[in-house]
Amino acid sequence: MPPPNTAPQKSPGPADPFRREASRQARRKKILKFAGLVLVVALFLFAGYYFYQYRKLTRDPNAAVQNEIKSITAHISKYMDLPMDETPTLATVTDPEKLKSQPFFAKVQNGDKVLIYLKAKKAILYRPSANRIIEVTPLSGIDQGQGATGGQ
């Protein structure tokens, strides 16, 4: 005699494919929700990182320039001795045609960097794209209090 209150076992029948399809759809929904959550978190992290970088630049705009000077002097110091008692003035060449009439800038290209050491009275033309020192020249006729002019 079978135990009371037990339901007979159902054999797989025509309703079974519907259950499988419902199960697949539920699984797809879970995967899509998870992917959407990951995407939202990634977007927040991306936005947060760039907001942090923006805030850092607005708090200290000279920090980027100082980092660039450090980077360039580190590259140049591999090839020549640089004055250690001063920080150079940095200029980026934006219009080489205006400068080509001067002998120091005969080989200048757009994007080249000019480091000017006023105390040591030395100027260095550096090309970051090739990691090469293009020209070095002594400065004459510039007093330490005058500063560099031009910015080209």
N, CA, C and O atoms as a GROMACS GRO file, in nm:
protein
  608
    1MET      N    1   0.083  -0.115   0.000
    1MET     CA    2   0.000   0.000   0.000
    1MET      C    3   0.090   0.125   0.000
    1MET      O    4   0.183   0.135   0.080
    2PRO      N    5   0.061   0.221  -0.090
    2PRO     CA    6   0.146   0.341  -0.098
    2PRO      C    7   0.119   0.432   0.020
    2PRO      O    8   0.009   0.437   0.074
    3PRO      N    9   0.222   0.502   0.059
    3PRO     CA   10   0.203   0.594   0.173
    3PRO      C   11   0.103   0.704   0.136
    3PRO      O   12   0.099   0.749   0.022
    4PRO      N   13   0.024   0.745   0.231
    4PRO     CA   14  -0.076   0.849   0.204
    4PRO      C   15  -0.006   0.985   0.181
    4PRO      O   16   0.109   1.003   0.222
    5ASN      N   17  -0.074   1.078   0.118
    5ASN     CA   18  -0.027   1.213   0.092
    5ASN      C   19   0.095   1.220   0.001
    5ASN      O   20   0.171   1.316   0.010
    6THR      N   21   0.115   1.126  -0.083
    6THR     CA   22   0.224   1.137  -0.180
    6THR      C   23   0.162   1.149  -0.317
    6THR      O   24   0.072   1.075  -0.354
    7ALA      N   25   0.213   1.243  -0.390
    7ALA     CA   26   0.162   1.266  -0.525
    7ALA      C   27   0.236   1.174  -0.620
    7ALA      O   28   0.354   1.147  -0.602
    8PRO      N   29   0.167   1.126  -0.720
    8PRO     CA   30   0.236   1.041  -0.816
    8PRO      C   31   0.338   1.123  -0.896
    8PRO      O   32   0.316   1.241  -0.922
    9GLN      N   33   0.445   1.061  -0.933
    9GLN     CA   34   0.551   1.126  -1.011
    9GLN      C   35   0.498   1.155  -1.151
    9GLN      O   36   0.434   1.072  -1.214
   10LYS      N   37   0.528   1.280  -1.197
   10LYS     CA   38   0.488   1.317  -1.333
   10LYS      C   39   0.597   1.273  -1.428
   10LYS      O   40   0.716   1.288  -1.400
   11SER      N   41   0.557   1.221  -1.536
   11SER     CA   42   0.655   1.186  -1.638
   11SER      C   43   0.674   1.308  -1.728
   11SER      O   44   0.582   1.387  -1.748
   12PRO      N   45   0.794   1.322  -1.784
   12PRO     CA   46   0.814   1.438  -1.872
   12PRO      C   47   0.713   1.433  -1.985
   12PRO      O   48   0.698   1.333  -2.054
   13GLY      N   49   0.645   1.541  -2.000
   13GLY     CA   50   0.540   1.546  -2.099
   13GLY      C   51   0.548   1.673  -2.181
   13GLY      O   52   0.655   1.733  -2.192
   14PRO      N   53   0.438   1.714  -2.238
   14PRO     CA   54   0.438   1.829  -2.325
   14PRO      C   55   0.468   1.960  -2.252
   14PRO      O   56   0.510   2.055  -2.318
   15ALA      N   57   0.450   1.973  -2.119
   15ALA     CA   58   0.475   2.097  -2.046
   15ALA      C   59   0.623   2.117  -2.020
   15ALA      O   60   0.664   2.230  -1.992
   16ASP      N   61   0.704   2.017  -2.028
   16ASP     CA   62   0.846   2.024  -1.998
   16ASP      C   63   0.923   2.122  -2.088
   16ASP      O   64   1.005   2.196  -2.034
   17PRO      N   65   0.904   2.128  -2.220
   17PRO     CA   66   0.977   2.226  -2.302
   17PRO      C   67   0.945   2.370  -2.262
   17PRO      O   68   1.031   2.457  -2.275
   18PHE      N   69   0.826   2.396  -2.214
   18PHE     CA   70   0.792   2.531  -2.170
   18PHE      C   71   0.869   2.570  -2.045
   18PHE      O   72   0.912   2.684  -2.030
   19ARG      N   73   0.887   2.473  -1.956
   19ARG     CA   74   0.965   2.499  -1.835
   19ARG      C   75   1.110   2.528  -1.871
   19ARG      O   76   1.172   2.619  -1.814
   20ARG      N   77   1.165   2.453  -1.963
   20ARG     CA   78   1.305   2.476  -2.004
   20ARG      C   79   1.319   2.614  -2.064
   20ARG      O   80   1.415   2.685  -2.034
   21GLU      N   81   1.226   2.653  -2.148
   21GLU     CA   82   1.232   2.785  -2.212
   21GLU      C   83   1.219   2.895  -2.107
   21GLU      O   84   1.290   2.995  -2.114
   22ALA      N   85   1.132   2.878  -2.011
   22ALA     CA   86   1.117   2.975  -1.904
   22ALA      C   87   1.245   2.982  -1.821
   22ALA      O   88   1.285   3.090  -1.777
   23SER      N   89   1.307   2.870  -1.799
   23SER     CA   90   1.432   2.866  -1.723
   23SER      C   91   1.544   2.938  -1.800
   23SER      O   92   1.622   3.011  -1.741
   24ARG      N   93   1.550   2.918  -1.930
   24ARG     CA   94   1.651   2.986  -2.014
   24ARG      C   95   1.628   3.137  -2.011
   24ARG      O   96   1.724   3.214  -2.000
   25GLN      N   97   1.504   3.178  -2.023
   25GLN     CA   98   1.474   3.322  -2.021
   25GLN      C   99   1.510   3.384  -1.886
   25GLN      O  100   1.562   3.495  -1.881
   26ALA      N  101   1.482   3.312  -1.778
   26ALA     CA  102   1.518   3.362  -1.646
   26ALA      C  103   1.670   3.375  -1.633
   26ALA      O  104   1.719   3.472  -1.576
   27ARG      N  105   1.743   3.277  -1.685
   27ARG     CA  106   1.889   3.279  -1.680
   27ARG      C  107   1.942   3.397  -1.763
   27ARG      O  108   2.035   3.466  -1.720
   28ARG      N  109   1.884   3.420  -1.880
   28ARG     CA  110   1.925   3.533  -1.965
   28ARG      C  111   1.901   3.665  -1.893
   28ARG      O  112   1.984   3.755  -1.898
   29LYS      N  113   1.786   3.676  -1.828
   29LYS     CA  114   1.755   3.800  -1.755
   29LYS      C  115   1.857   3.824  -1.644
   29LYS      O  116   1.901   3.938  -1.624
   30LYS      N  117   1.895   3.718  -1.572
   30LYS     CA  118   1.995   3.733  -1.466
   30LYS      C  119   2.129   3.777  -1.524
   30LYS      O  120   2.194   3.865  -1.468
   31ILE      N  121   2.169   3.718  -1.635
   31ILE     CA  122   2.296   3.753  -1.698
   31ILE      C  123   2.294   3.898  -1.746
   31ILE      O  124   2.390   3.971  -1.727
   32LEU      N  125   2.184   3.939  -1.809
   32LEU     CA  126   2.172   4.077  -1.855
   32LEU      C  127   2.173   4.176  -1.739
   32LEU      O  128   2.234   4.282  -1.750
   33LYS      N  129   2.105   4.143  -1.629
   33LYS     CA  130   2.107   4.230  -1.512
   33LYS      C  131   2.248   4.243  -1.456
   33LYS      O  132   2.292   4.352  -1.421
   34PHE      N  133   2.318   4.131  -1.448
   34PHE     CA  134   2.455   4.132  -1.397
   34PHE      C  135   2.546   4.213  -1.489
   34PHE      O  136   2.627   4.293  -1.442
   35ALA      N  137   2.533   4.193  -1.620
   35ALA     CA  138   2.615   4.269  -1.716
   35ALA      C  139   2.584   4.418  -1.707
   35ALA      O  140   2.675   4.501  -1.714
   36GLY      N  141   2.459   4.452  -1.691
   36GLY     CA  142   2.421   4.593  -1.676
   36GLY      C  143   2.479   4.653  -1.548
   36GLY      O  144   2.525   4.767  -1.548
   37LEU      N  145   2.476   4.577  -1.441
   37LEU     CA  146   2.534   4.623  -1.315
   37LEU      C  147   2.684   4.644  -1.329
   37LEU      O  148   2.737   4.745  -1.282
   38VAL      N  149   2.753   4.551  -1.393
   38VAL     CA  150   2.897   4.565  -1.415
   38VAL      C  151   2.925   4.688  -1.501
   38VAL      O  152   3.019   4.762  -1.473
   39LEU      N  153   2.846   4.711  -1.603
   39LEU     CA  154   2.863   4.827  -1.690
   39LEU      C  155   2.844   4.957  -1.613
   39LEU      O  156   2.922   5.051  -1.629
   40VAL      N  157   2.742   4.964  -1.530
   40VAL     CA  158   2.716   5.084  -1.451
   40VAL      C  159   2.831   5.110  -1.354
   40VAL      O  160   2.876   5.224  -1.340
   41VAL      N  161   2.879   5.007  -1.287
   41VAL     CA  162   2.991   5.022  -1.194
   41VAL      C  163   3.115   5.068  -1.270
   41VAL      O  164   3.187   5.156  -1.222
   42ALA      N  165   3.141   5.010  -1.386
   42ALA     CA  166   3.257   5.051  -1.466
   42ALA      C  167   3.246   5.197  -1.509
   42ALA      O  168   3.345   5.270  -1.507
   43LEU      N  169   3.127   5.240  -1.548
   43LEU     CA  170   3.107   5.379  -1.586
   43LEU      C  171   3.131   5.474  -1.469
   43LEU      O  172   3.192   5.580  -1.485
   44PHE      N  173   3.082   5.436  -1.351
   44PHE     CA  174   3.106   5.520  -1.233
   44PHE      C  175   3.255   5.527  -1.200
   44PHE      O  176   3.305   5.634  -1.165
   45LEU      N  177   3.326   5.415  -1.210
   45LEU     CA  178   3.470   5.416  -1.183
   45LEU      C  179   3.543   5.503  -1.285
   45LEU      O  180   3.631   5.580  -1.249
   46PHE      N  181   3.507   5.490  -1.411
   46PHE     CA  182   3.568   5.570  -1.518
   46PHE      C  183   3.544   5.718  -1.494
   46PHE      O  184   3.637   5.798  -1.501
   47ALA      N  185   3.420   5.754  -1.466
   47ALA     CA  186   3.386   5.895  -1.441
   47ALA      C  187   3.456   5.946  -1.316
   47ALA      O  188   3.504   6.060  -1.314
   48GLY      N  189   3.463   5.866  -1.213
   48GLY     CA  190   3.530   5.906  -1.090
   48GLY      C  191   3.678   5.931  -1.110
   48GLY      O  192   3.733   6.027  -1.056
   49TYR      N  193   3.742   5.845  -1.186
   49TYR     CA  194   3.885   5.861  -1.212
   49TYR      C  195   3.912   5.992  -1.286
   49TYR      O  196   4.001   6.067  -1.248
   50TYR      N  197   3.836   6.018  -1.390
   50TYR     CA  198   3.860   6.140  -1.467
   50TYR      C  199   3.818   6.266  -1.390
   50TYR      O  200   3.877   6.372  -1.409
   51PHE      N  201   3.719   6.256  -1.304
   51PHE     CA  202   3.683   6.368  -1.219
   51PHE      C  203   3.797   6.397  -1.121
   51PHE      O  204   3.830   6.512  -1.096
   52TYR      N  205   3.855   6.291  -1.066
   52TYR     CA  206   3.969   6.307  -0.976
   52TYR      C  207   4.086   6.374  -1.048
   52TYR      O  208   4.149   6.464  -0.992
   53GLN      N  209   4.117   6.331  -1.170
   53GLN     CA  210   4.226   6.391  -1.247
   53GLN      C  211   4.196   6.539  -1.275
   53GLN      O  212   4.285   6.623  -1.266
   54TYR      N  213   4.073   6.570  -1.309
   54TYR     CA  214   4.033   6.707  -1.335
   54TYR      C  215   4.049   6.793  -1.210
   54TYR      O  216   4.103   6.903  -1.217
   55ARG      N  217   4.004   6.742  -1.096
   55ARG     CA  218   4.016   6.817  -0.971
   55ARG      C  219   4.162   6.840  -0.934
   55ARG      O  220   4.199   6.946  -0.885
   56LYS      N  221   4.244   6.740  -0.957
   56LYS     CA  222   4.386   6.751  -0.926
   56LYS      C  223   4.451   6.860  -1.011
   56LYS      O  224   4.534   6.936  -0.961
   57LEU      N  225   4.414   6.867  -1.138
   57LEU     CA  226   4.468   6.971  -1.226
   57LEU      C  227   4.419   7.109  -1.189
   57LEU      O  228   4.495   7.206  -1.196
   58THR      N  229   4.293   7.121  -1.150
   58THR     CA  230   4.240   7.253  -1.116
   58THR      C  231   4.294   7.303  -0.983
   58THR      O  232   4.304   7.424  -0.963
   59ARG      N  233   4.328   7.212  -0.892
   59ARG     CA  234   4.387   7.254  -0.765
   59ARG      C  235   4.529   7.305  -0.784
   59ARG      O  236   4.567   7.404  -0.722
   60ASP      N  237   4.608   7.238  -0.868
   60ASP     CA  238   4.747   7.277  -0.888
   60ASP      C  239   4.782   7.267  -1.036
   60ASP      O  240   4.836   7.165  -1.079
   61PRO      N  241   4.752   7.371  -1.114
   61PRO     CA  242   4.778   7.363  -1.259
   61PRO      C  243   4.926   7.353  -1.294
   61PRO      O  244   4.960   7.304  -1.401
   62ASN      N  245   5.014   7.399  -1.205
   62ASN     CA  246   5.157   7.392  -1.233
   62ASN      C  247   5.213   7.252  -1.213
   62ASN      O  248   5.326   7.225  -1.255
   63ALA      N  249   5.139   7.165  -1.149
   63ALA     CA  250   5.188   7.029  -1.124
   63ALA      C  251   5.214   6.955  -1.254
   63ALA      O  252   5.313   6.883  -1.266
   64ALA      N  253   5.127   6.972  -1.352
   64ALA     CA  254   5.147   6.905  -1.482
   64ALA      C  255   5.273   6.956  -1.550
   64ALA      O  256   5.348   6.878  -1.608
   65VAL      N  257   5.294   7.086  -1.542
   65VAL     CA  258   5.414   7.144  -1.604
   65VAL      C  259   5.539   7.094  -1.531
   65VAL      O  260   5.638   7.059  -1.595
   66GLN      N  261   5.535   7.092  -1.399
   66GLN     CA  262   5.650   7.045  -1.322
   66GLN      C  263   5.680   6.898  -1.352
   66GLN      O  264   5.796   6.859  -1.361
   67ASN      N  265   5.575   6.816  -1.366
   67ASN     CA  266   5.595   6.675  -1.401
   67ASN      C  267   5.657   6.661  -1.539
   67ASN      O  268   5.743   6.576  -1.560
   68GLU      N  269   5.614   6.745  -1.634
   68GLU     CA  270   5.672   6.741  -1.768
   68GLU      C  271   5.818   6.782  -1.766
   68GLU      O  272   5.901   6.721  -1.833
   69ILE      N  273   5.850   6.885  -1.689
   69ILE     CA  274   5.991   6.927  -1.678
   69ILE      C  275   6.075   6.816  -1.618
   69ILE      O  276   6.185   6.789  -1.666
   70LYS      N  277   6.026   6.752  -1.513
   70LYS     CA  278   6.100   6.642  -1.451
   70LYS      C  279   6.123   6.528  -1.550
   70LYS      O  280   6.232   6.472  -1.557
   71SER      N  281   6.019   6.495  -1.625
   71SER     CA  282   6.029   6.386  -1.722
   71SER      C  283   6.132   6.418  -1.831
   71SER      O  284   6.215   6.334  -1.865
   72ILE      N  285   6.125   6.539  -1.884
   72ILE     CA  286   6.216   6.577  -1.992
   72ILE      C  287   6.359   6.586  -1.942
   72ILE      O  288   6.451   6.539  -2.009
   73THR      N  289   6.379   6.646  -1.825
   73THR     CA  290   6.516   6.655  -1.772
   73THR      C  291   6.571   6.516  -1.740
   73THR      O  292   6.692   6.494  -1.753
   74ALA      N  293   6.485   6.423  -1.698
   74ALA     CA  294   6.531   6.286  -1.675
   74ALA      C  295   6.580   6.222  -1.805
   74ALA      O  296   6.682   6.153  -1.805
   75HIS      N  297   6.508   6.244  -1.915
   75HIS     CA  298   6.550   6.190  -2.044
   75HIS      C  299   6.681   6.254  -2.090
   75HIS      O  300   6.772   6.184  -2.135
   76ILE      N  301   6.689   6.385  -2.080
   76ILE     CA  302   6.808   6.456  -2.129
   76ILE      C  303   6.930   6.426  -2.044
   76ILE      O  304   7.041   6.418  -2.096
   77SER      N  305   6.911   6.408  -1.914
   77SER     CA  306   7.025   6.383  -1.825
   77SER      C  307   7.093   6.249  -1.853
   77SER      O  308   7.203   6.226  -1.805
   78LYS      N  309   7.029   6.162  -1.930
   78LYS     CA  310   7.094   6.037  -1.972
   78LYS      C  311   7.204   6.065  -2.074
   78LYS      O  312   7.298   5.987  -2.087
   79TYR      N  313   7.192   6.176  -2.145
   79TYR     CA  314   7.285   6.205  -2.255
   79TYR      C  315   7.384   6.316  -2.224
   79TYR      O  316   7.490   6.324  -2.286
   80MET      N  317   7.350   6.402  -2.128
   80MET     CA  318   7.440   6.511  -2.094
   80MET      C  319   7.417   6.556  -1.951
   80MET      O  320   7.311   6.531  -1.893
   81ASP      N  321   7.518   6.622  -1.893
   81ASP     CA  322   7.505   6.675  -1.758
   81ASP      C  323   7.423   6.803  -1.762
   81ASP      O  324   7.448   6.891  -1.844
   82LEU      N  325   7.327   6.811  -1.674
   82LEU     CA  326   7.241   6.929  -1.665
   82LEU      C  327   7.271   7.004  -1.536
   82LEU      O  328   7.313   6.944  -1.437
   83PRO      N  329   7.251   7.134  -1.536
   83PRO     CA  330   7.269   7.211  -1.412
   83PRO      C  331   7.172   7.161  -1.305
   83PRO      O  332   7.052   7.152  -1.328
   84MET      N  333   7.226   7.130  -1.188
   84MET     CA  334   7.143   7.075  -1.081
   84MET      C  335   7.089   7.183  -0.987
   84MET      O  336   6.998   7.156  -0.908
   85ASP      N  337   7.143   7.303  -0.994
   85ASP     CA  338   7.106   7.407  -0.899
   85ASP      C  339   6.988   7.492  -0.945
   85ASP      O  340   6.953   7.589  -0.878
   86GLU      N  341   6.928   7.458  -1.057
   86GLU     CA  342   6.813   7.536  -1.104
   86GLU      C  343   6.716   7.449  -1.182
   86GLU      O  344   6.751   7.344  -1.236
   87THR      N  345   6.593   7.496  -1.185
   87THR     CA  346   6.489   7.431  -1.264
   87THR      C  347   6.476   7.509  -1.394
   87THR      O  348   6.467   7.632  -1.391
   88PRO      N  349   6.477   7.440  -1.506
   88PRO     CA  350   6.472   7.514  -1.633
   88PRO      C  351   6.333   7.569  -1.662
   88PRO      O  352   6.232   7.525  -1.608
   89THR      N  353   6.333   7.668  -1.752
   89THR     CA  354   6.208   7.717  -1.809
   89THR      C  355   6.181   7.631  -1.931
   89THR      O  356   6.272   7.605  -2.010
   90LEU      N  357   6.058   7.586  -1.947
   90LEU     CA  358   6.024   7.496  -2.056
   90LEU      C  359   5.933   7.568  -2.155
   90LEU      O  360   5.836   7.632  -2.116
   91ALA      N  361   5.966   7.556  -2.283
   91ALA     CA  362   5.881   7.611  -2.389
   91ALA      C  363   5.859   7.501  -2.493
   91ALA      O  364   5.949   7.421  -2.521
   92THR      N  365   5.740   7.498  -2.548
   92THR     CA  366   5.707   7.402  -2.654
   92THR      C  367   5.694   7.476  -2.785
   92THR      O  368   5.629   7.581  -2.793
   93VAL      N  369   5.756   7.423  -2.888
   93VAL     CA  370   5.751   7.485  -3.020
   93VAL      C  371   5.615   7.457  -3.082
   93VAL      O  372   5.574   7.342  -3.097
   94THR      N  373   5.544   7.566  -3.116
   94THR     CA  374   5.412   7.551  -3.177
   94THR      C  375   5.409   7.602  -3.320
   94THR      O  376   5.321   7.563  -3.398
   95ASP      N  377   5.504   7.688  -3.357
   95ASP     CA  378   5.512   7.739  -3.494
   95ASP      C  379   5.658   7.744  -3.537
   95ASP      O  380   5.724   7.847  -3.519
   96PRO      N  381   5.710   7.635  -3.593
   96PRO     CA  382   5.852   7.629  -3.628
   96PRO      C  383   5.893   7.729  -3.735
   96PRO      O  384   6.009   7.770  -3.740
   97GLU      N  385   5.802   7.770  -3.820
   97GLU     CA  386   5.837   7.861  -3.930
   97GLU      C  387   5.882   7.998  -3.877
   97GLU      O  388   5.966   8.063  -3.939
   98LYS      N  389   5.828   8.040  -3.766
   98LYS     CA  390   5.866   8.168  -3.708
   98LYS      C  391   6.008   8.165  -3.652
   98LYS      O  392   6.074   8.268  -3.638
   99LEU      N  393   6.055   8.045  -3.620
   99LEU     CA  394   6.184   8.033  -3.552
   99LEU      C  395   6.300   7.992  -3.643
   99LEU      O  396   6.415   8.007  -3.605
  100LYS      N  397   6.272   7.940  -3.760
  100LYS     CA  398   6.376   7.882  -3.846
  100LYS      C  399   6.481   7.982  -3.893
  100LYS      O  400   6.588   7.941  -3.938
  101SER      N  401   6.453   8.112  -3.883
  101SER     CA  402   6.552   8.212  -3.925
  101SER      C  403   6.667   8.222  -3.825
  101SER      O  404   6.773   8.276  -3.857
  102GLN      N  405   6.647   8.171  -3.703
  102GLN     CA  406   6.753   8.174  -3.602
  102GLN      C  407   6.835   8.046  -3.611
  102GLN      O  408   6.777   7.938  -3.625
  103PRO      N  409   6.967   8.055  -3.603
  103PRO     CA  410   7.052   7.936  -3.620
  103PRO      C  411   7.021   7.824  -3.520
  103PRO      O  412   7.027   7.706  -3.556
  104PHE      N  413   6.989   7.858  -3.396
  104PHE     CA  414   6.959   7.757  -3.295
  104PHE      C  415   6.838   7.674  -3.333
  104PHE      O  416   6.831   7.556  -3.301
  105PHE      N  417   6.744   7.736  -3.402
  105PHE     CA  418   6.619   7.668  -3.438
  105PHE      C  419   6.616   7.621  -3.583
  105PHE      O  420   6.508   7.599  -3.638
  106ALA      N  421   6.731   7.604  -3.646
  106ALA     CA  422   6.737   7.565  -3.787
  106ALA      C  423   6.670   7.430  -3.812
  106ALA      O  424   6.609   7.410  -3.918
  107LYS      N  425   6.679   7.337  -3.718
  107LYS     CA  426   6.624   7.201  -3.737
  107LYS      C  427   6.497   7.178  -3.654
  107LYS      O  428   6.456   7.064  -3.633
  108VAL      N  429   6.436   7.284  -3.607
  108VAL     CA  430   6.322   7.272  -3.518
  108VAL      C  431   6.200   7.212  -3.589
  108VAL      O  432   6.178   7.234  -3.708
  109GLN      N  433   6.121   7.136  -3.512
  109GLN     CA  434   5.995   7.080  -3.560
  109GLN      C  435   5.885   7.112  -3.460
  109GLN      O  436   5.913   7.144  -3.344
  110ASN      N  437   5.763   7.104  -3.505
  110ASN     CA  438   5.649   7.128  -3.417
  110ASN      C  439   5.650   7.025  -3.304
  110ASN      O  440   5.666   6.905  -3.329
  111GLY      N  441   5.633   7.070  -3.181
  111GLY     CA  442   5.631   6.981  -3.065
  111GLY      C  443   5.765   6.967  -2.995
  111GLY      O  444   5.771   6.906  -2.889
  112ASP      N  445   5.872   7.022  -3.052
  112ASP     CA  446   6.002   7.019  -2.986
  112ASP      C  447   5.995   7.100  -2.858
  112ASP      O  448   5.914   7.192  -2.845
  113LYS      N  449   6.082   7.066  -2.763
  113LYS     CA  450   6.086   7.135  -2.634
  113LYS      C  451   6.217   7.212  -2.624
  113LYS      O  452   6.322   7.164  -2.666
  114VAL      N  453   6.208   7.331  -2.567
  114VAL     CA  454   6.326   7.413  -2.542
  114VAL      C  455   6.338   7.429  -2.391
  114VAL      O  456   6.248   7.481  -2.326
  115LEU      N  457   6.451   7.384  -2.336
  115LEU     CA  458   6.480   7.403  -2.195
  115LEU      C  459   6.580   7.516  -2.183
  115LEU      O  460   6.684   7.515  -2.248
  116ILE      N  461   6.547   7.614  -2.101
  116ILE     CA  462   6.632   7.731  -2.086
  116ILE      C  463   6.680   7.737  -1.941
  116ILE      O  464   6.600   7.750  -1.849
  117TYR      N  465   6.812   7.728  -1.924
  117TYR     CA  466   6.874   7.741  -1.793
  117TYR      C  467   6.935   7.881  -1.786
  117TYR      O  468   7.038   7.906  -1.850
  118LEU      N  469   6.873   7.972  -1.711
  118LEU     CA  470   6.919   8.110  -1.706
  118LEU      C  471   7.048   8.125  -1.628
  118LEU      O  472   7.137   8.198  -1.672
  119LYS      N  473   7.062   8.059  -1.513
  119LYS     CA  474   7.184   8.071  -1.433
  119LYS      C  475   7.303   8.013  -1.507
  119LYS      O  476   7.410   8.072  -1.509
  120ALA      N  477   7.284   7.897  -1.567
  120ALA     CA  478   7.392   7.831  -1.640
  120ALA      C  479   7.410   7.890  -1.780
  120ALA      O  480   7.506   7.858  -1.850
  121LYS      N  481   7.316   7.976  -1.821
  121LYS     CA  482   7.318   8.040  -1.953
  121LYS      C  483   7.331   7.935  -2.064
  121LYS      O  484   7.425   7.937  -2.144
  122LYS      N  485   7.233   7.845  -2.065
  122LYS     CA  486   7.234   7.734  -2.161
  122LYS      C  487   7.092   7.709  -2.208
  122LYS      O  488   6.997   7.715  -2.130
  123ALA      N  489   7.078   7.681  -2.339
  123ALA     CA  490   6.948   7.644  -2.396
  123ALA      C  491   6.964   7.510  -2.467
  123ALA      O  492   7.065   7.484  -2.533
  124ILE      N  493   6.863   7.424  -2.451
  124ILE     CA  494   6.867   7.290  -2.509
  124ILE      C  495   6.741   7.270  -2.591
  124ILE      O  496   6.630   7.292  -2.541
  125LEU      N  497   6.756   7.229  -2.715
  125LEU     CA  498   6.644   7.195  -2.802
  125LEU      C  499   6.632   7.043  -2.803
  125LEU      O  500   6.725   6.973  -2.844
  126TYR      N  501   6.518   6.993  -2.757
  126TYR     CA  502   6.497   6.850  -2.740
  126TYR      C  503   6.374   6.806  -2.817
  126TYR      O  504   6.272   6.874  -2.816
  127ARG      N  505   6.385   6.692  -2.885
  127ARG     CA  506   6.273   6.636  -2.961
  127ARG      C  507   6.221   6.512  -2.890
  127ARG      O  508   6.283   6.405  -2.901
  128PRO      N  509   6.109   6.522  -2.817
  128PRO     CA  510   6.057   6.407  -2.743
  128PRO      C  511   6.016   6.290  -2.832
  128PRO      O  512   6.028   6.174  -2.793
  129SER      N  513   5.967   6.319  -2.952
  129SER     CA  514   5.919   6.211  -3.040
  129SER      C  515   6.033   6.119  -3.081
  129SER      O  516   6.011   6.000  -3.105
  130ALA      N  517   6.156   6.172  -3.090
  130ALA     CA  518   6.272   6.090  -3.126
  130ALA      C  519   6.362   6.064  -3.006
  130ALA      O  520   6.461   5.990  -3.017
  131ASN      N  521   6.329   6.125  -2.892
  131ASN     CA  522   6.412   6.116  -2.772
  131ASN      C  523   6.556   6.157  -2.803
  131ASN      O  524   6.651   6.087  -2.768
  132ARG      N  525   6.570   6.272  -2.870
  132ARG     CA  526   6.701   6.321  -2.912
  132ARG      C  527   6.720   6.467  -2.873
  132ARG      O  528   6.626   6.546  -2.874
  133ILE      N  529   6.844   6.499  -2.839
  133ILE     CA  530   6.882   6.638  -2.821
  133ILE      C  531   6.922   6.688  -2.958
  133ILE      O  532   7.012   6.632  -3.021
  134ILE      N  533   6.857   6.792  -3.006
  134ILE     CA  534   6.880   6.843  -3.140
  134ILE      C  535   6.990   6.949  -3.140
  134ILE      O  536   7.076   6.952  -3.229
  135GLU      N  537   6.986   7.036  -3.040
  135GLU     CA  538   7.082   7.148  -3.038
  135GLU      C  539   7.102   7.195  -2.894
  135GLU      O  540   7.010   7.192  -2.813
  136VAL      N  541   7.224   7.238  -2.865
  136VAL     CA  542   7.257   7.300  -2.738
  136VAL      C  543   7.335   7.426  -2.768
  136VAL      O  544   7.424   7.425  -2.854
  137THR      N  545   7.303   7.534  -2.701
  137THR     CA  546   7.373   7.659  -2.726
  137THR      C  547   7.389   7.739  -2.597
  137THR      O  548   7.302   7.733  -2.510
  138PRO      N  549   7.498   7.813  -2.585
  138PRO     CA  550   7.510   7.902  -2.470
  138PRO      C  551   7.424   8.027  -2.492
  138PRO      O  552   7.408   8.072  -2.606
  139LEU      N  553   7.370   8.081  -2.385
  139LEU     CA  554   7.291   8.203  -2.394
  139LEU      C  555   7.383   8.321  -2.364
  139LEU      O  556   7.462   8.318  -2.269
  140SER      N  557   7.373   8.422  -2.444
  140SER     CA  558   7.451   8.542  -2.419
  140SER      C  559   7.359   8.663  -2.422
  140SER      O  560   7.261   8.665  -2.497
  141GLY      N  561   7.390   8.762  -2.340
  141GLY     CA  562   7.310   8.883  -2.338
  141GLY      C  563   7.183   8.872  -2.258
  141GLY      O  564   7.097   8.959  -2.269
  142ILE      N  565   7.168   8.766  -2.177
  142ILE     CA  566   7.050   8.753  -2.093
  142ILE      C  567   7.093   8.757  -1.948
  142ILE      O  568   7.176   8.678  -1.905
  143ASP      N  569   7.035   8.851  -1.873
  143ASP     CA  570   7.061   8.859  -1.730
  143ASP      C  571   6.971   8.759  -1.662
  143ASP      O  572   6.867   8.720  -1.715
  144GLN      N  573   7.013   8.717  -1.542
  144GLN     CA  574   6.932   8.619  -1.467
  144GLN      C  575   6.796   8.674  -1.431
  144GLN      O  576   6.700   8.597  -1.422
  145GLY      N  577   6.782   8.801  -1.411
  145GLY     CA  578   6.655   8.861  -1.372
  145GLY      C  579   6.560   8.883  -1.488
  145GLY      O  580   6.442   8.907  -1.467
  146GLN      N  581   6.611   8.875  -1.612
  146GLN     CA  582   6.530   8.904  -1.730
  146GLN      C  583   6.424   8.797  -1.756
  146GLN      O  584   6.309   8.829  -1.784
  147GLY      N  585   6.462   8.671  -1.746
  147GLY     CA  586   6.371   8.561  -1.777
  147GLY      C  587   6.368   8.532  -1.925
  147GLY      O  588   6.423   8.608  -2.005
  148ALA      N  589   6.303   8.423  -1.960
  148ALA     CA  590   6.294   8.382  -2.100
  148ALA      C  591   6.173   8.448  -2.162
  148ALA      O  592   6.070   8.465  -2.097
  149THR      N  593   6.186   8.483  -2.287
  149THR     CA  594   6.073   8.543  -2.358
  149THR      C  595   6.046   8.463  -2.484
  149THR      O  596   6.129   8.385  -2.529
  150GLY      N  597   5.931   8.484  -2.539
  150GLY     CA  598   5.900   8.418  -2.666
  150GLY      C  599   5.802   8.306  -2.648
  150GLY      O  600   5.692   8.312  -2.702
  151GLY      N  601   5.837   8.202  -2.572
  151GLY     CA  602   5.748   8.090  -2.548
  151GLY      C  603   5.714   8.012  -2.673
  151GLY      O  604   5.621   7.932  -2.670
  152GLN      N  605   5.785   8.031  -2.780
  152GLN     CA  606   5.758   7.957  -2.903
  152GLN      C  607   5.835   7.829  -2.898
  152GLN      O  608   5.828   7.750  -2.992
   0.00000   0.00000   0.00000
